[in-house]
């Protein structure tokens, strides 16, 4: 009888101890379980929530990921056009990503023109791509500057000045007595430069990546991964302790 009483006493103490720690771990782990469940659902439905299409504009997150601001920010055409490195924007809409350096931008008749060192890109007034011309279309390259009049386009190259018309395919070398008025960029205010910088940086980070990194803990680096491993270990302990108490309680009922 004494041994039986002692065994019951030890079992009772273990269960009471497990219940205390089960409750404490459960409260602490519940927050992580809720977060992991919500983030998991979001990741399972990235297309539905368009997570990959929603860019991050928070400077805190952008800086946390080490996404550097652009070194080249320029405005053209009463600041309707914006250039940030290789990205070209029209009225806050990203319309083109250039493979080479942007030289100049201007409006010409019913079109909007983008001159890069190797291409002349033609858009509609709404920013829809019409055509791209390069050396294969007899475009004189590399382009160093561009000037536009009502009926002609003038391009500056290391080999001289070339004039074209609205056909964009006929270019002839010319000489001028007066230096043409080349199109230059416009200065932006500090707030406009900040907004342009964030706009550029946001192209490299979206909510899908942030939620995925938060779900795995990698958003906090190595510490975050260890933290999520500890949470997983706690959940394992909760499961084992919960099953142990349930088994002991079931035996007592019998």
N, C-alpha and C positions, 0 to 999 in steps of 0.2 A: 504493500500500500504506500509505503514511504517513497519508493522509487517512482511509482505512478504519479504521486502528487508532485514530486520534484520535476518530472518530465512535463507535466501540465503547466507548472509554474514557469519553466524555461520557455515553453512554447507561447505562453501568454505574454511574457516579457518581449519576446521577439516580435510578435504581432503588434504589440503596443508601440514598440520602437519603430517598426516599419510604417505603422499608420501615421506616426508623427512626421517622419521624414517623407513619406509618400504625399502627405498633405502639403508640406513646404515645397517639395520639388514640383508638385502638380501646379501650385499657384505660379511659381516662377516660370515653369515650362509652358503654361497656358498661353502666355503672351507670344511666345515663339511659335507655338502650334497655330495660333490664329494668323500670325504674319505669314508663316510658310504656306498655310492653306490658301490665303488670299492671293499671295504672289504666285503660287502654283496654278491656281485657276486662271490668273491673268496670262501666264506664260502658255497655258494650254489653248488660249484663245487670242493669240497675238493678232491674227488677221481680223477677228471680229472687233477688237478694240483699236486696231490700226496702230499698235505700239511702235512698230518699226518706222512708221511715217510721221510720228510726232517727235520733233527734235527738241532737245533740251536747251533752254535759254537761261537757265540758272548759272550765273557766273561762279557760284560756289561749287557746283558739281563740275562745271567745265574746267575750273582750276584744279579740282581734286583729281580729275583724270589726266591732268597735265597737257590739255589741249591748248596749244599756244595761239595767241592772236595773230592775225595776218600782218606781215611787214609792208604789204602794198595795199593801200586803200585809196581809191580814186572815184570822183564823181564827174559825170558828164551830162550835158543837155539839161540844164537847170536842175541837176541832181536827180533826174528821172532814172539815169543809168548809174549803176554802182559796180565797181570792180574790186573784188577782194581776192588777191592772188590770182588763181585760175578761174574763179567763179564770177559769172556775169549776171547781174540782177537788173530787172526792169520793174520799177514801181513795187519793190519788195518781193518780187517773184523771181526765183532762180530760173533763168532761161537758157543758160549755156555754161558748159565747162570746157575751157580751152586747153589744148595740149601744149601750146606755146605761149610766150609772153604777150599780153594785150598791149597794143600800141596806142590806139585811139578809137573813139566812137563818135558817130554823128548821124543826123537825119539827112536823107537824100531823097528828094521827091516823095514817092509813096512808100519809101523803105527806111529802115534803120540799119546802119552799117556798123560792123565791128571789124576793126583791122588788128590783126595779130602780126607777128613777125613773118609768118608763113601763109596766112590765109586772109581772105576777105569774106566775112560771114554776113549774109543778108537775112534780115528779119522783116516781118510786117510791123505795122505800128503797134500791134498788140503783143509783140515779142515772139510770134510764131516763126520758126525757122523756115526760110524759103530755099536757100542754097548756100553752099560753101565752095569758094573758089581758091585754087592754089596754083602752083607752078605748072601743073598739068593742063590748066585752063589758060596758059600764057600770062598768068598774073606775075608782075615783076616782084621778085622777092630777093633778099629780106626787106620787109617794109620797116621804115624808121619813123615815118610821120605821115599824116593824112590831112588834106585840105579839101573842102567841099564848097562848090558854088551851086547855082540853080540848075546848071546843065552838065557840069563836069566834076570828076573826082581827080584829085591830084595826089599821087603817092611819091614819097621820097625814099630812095634806095641808095645804097653805096655806089650804084652805077649811074645815078642821075635821077631826074624827075620824069614821071610817066603820067600821062593824062588819059582818062577813060571816060566813057559816057554811060548812059542808062542801060546799055547792053551788057556792060561789065566784062565783055570779052575782047574788046578792041583797045589795046593800050599802045600809045605812041610816045616815044621819048621827046621831050621838049626842053627848050632853054628859056629862062625867064630873066628879065632885067631887074625885076623887083622880087625880093624874097617872099614867097607865099605866106599867108597867115595860117600857120599850122594849128590844128585843133589841140588844145591842151586841157588838162583836167581842172576841175574847180575845187576850191578849198572847202573843207567841211568843218563844222563847228565841233567842239569837244564832245558834245552829246551825240552828234551824228556819227562821229568816228567810233565812239563807244558802242552805239547800236549796230554799226556795220561790223565791228569786230565780233560781237556776240553772234550776229547773224552768220558770219563765216564759221566760227567755232562750233555752232550748233549743228552744222552739217555732218560732224564727225561723231555725234553722240545722240542716241535716241532712247526712249523709255524702255524699249525691249531689252537693251543691253544693261541699263541701270537696274531694272527689276531682276534680271537674271543674275547679275553680280550680287545684288542684295540677298536674293534667295540662297545663293551658295556661300555668302559671307565674304566674297572676294572684294566687295566694295570697300571693305576695311583693310584690305591687304592680307598679310599673313596672319595677323591677329584675328581677323574676321573668320578665316577658315578654321582656326583653332577653336574659336567661340562656337561655331556651328557644329564642330565635332563634339564639343562638350555637351551641347544641347542634345545631339543625337544619343550620346552616352547616357544622359539623364533620362531620356525617353525610354531607352532600353531598361534602365533600372526601375523606372515607373511600371513598365510592363511586367517585369519579373516579380517585383514586390506585389503588384496588384494580383497577379495570378496565384502567388503563394498564399496571400491572405484569403483569396476566394476559395482555394482548395481546403485550407484549414477550417474556414467557416462552413463549407459544405460537409466536412467530416463531422463537425460538432452537431450539425442539424440531424445527421443520421444517428 
